[in-house]
């Protein structure tokens, strides 16, 4: 039932006391209703406004219950005025004009417009009171147990109930939205937020989803993620940077393209293929179908390629081309052909420049200060037969000077001499001495 009466403007008034009686406790007719002797009060209490409601027993389709009520004022010194005349309840439901209502308790309210500082909707559970901010509209459930810090102008979330505040703050235990959600920023927790920092104290250009150890995070400049990145295809038009790109598993079934891929190292196959930040490549084996070009390099294992060009140095413990007796090798012994063993190879050259060959066809010149060819010993200024028969040995000598003097000598019987520049021998005849 609703009490409505004119407000008293006296500033010393603190509240209104009311009494409510059933019809069997009242006699007389309007406007002279009086109470019977020793009447029984149905309801009584105090209110701070001139419009308030109280819960009463409802009428039924068979029995109509009528009530009589009266009010009086109470001042700051706890003095009471006289009672107003008894008023009979109206069976109709007239609209209330522009009245200030301190508190209304009702099972149902139907209204075109309600203007209030705080509206509390009844909810099962412990009933709470909060210090609502001044000049801020509040719509909440009766069990909401959050609070407002007026010093920092921030809300402290509760554990039960819900609230919608005039500053835009809303708090629910859960919500289902059938349409789209549009917001300037979103904060779920420190690991799930958009345009909020980890402490939810400022709007920033951050984005993070996941957990504290597995997440996707954008700090306004860089995108960082943990775990595996799987995609059918992808294109990076900028840089993909990271100290390490690792994962237990990871598969790109399409293309991974980028203008730059930068990182401390690349490790594939747990060390079987590595590239460090200095550009050094380590692989247990490899095959190049095209050209391999490099200023220098060292291979401790095997190098296999269909074709290749080396513009710099090629360094290695062994270079081997072919197999069996059709092989070319180069190692610390020298270079050799025709056998995989240096000692058995028919053609070989030692690091000291000593050449060994079973046969040789030379179309140009052979220059040597000494040597042995077909049983002839070549020395600095002579050629002589390499024979143990010193008696019949032949020797060809030359003076090696400008006059072109020379000698053919057989140790047993004769000598021949020639001189190119002498007048006597101008016709280059050979004469016996």
Secondary structure, DSSP 8 states (H G I E B T S, - for coil): -EEE------TTEEEEEEEEEEGGGEES-TT--EE-TT---SEEEEESSSEEE-------SS----EEEEEEEEETTS-B------EE--SS-----S---S----S----S----SEEEE--SS--------TT--EEEETT---EEETTTTEEE--SSS-EEETTS-EE-S----SS----S-EEEETTEEES--TTS-S--S-EEEE-SSSEEEE-SS-EEE-S---BS-EEEEEEEEEEE---S---BSS-EEEEEEEEEEEEETTTTEEEETT--EEES--EESS----S--EESS--EESS---SS--EES-EEEEETTEEEEEETTEEEESSSSTTT-SEEEETT--EEES----SS----SSEEETTEEE-SSEEEE--S-TTS-EEEEE--STT--EEEEESSS-EEEE-SS-GGGTT---EE-
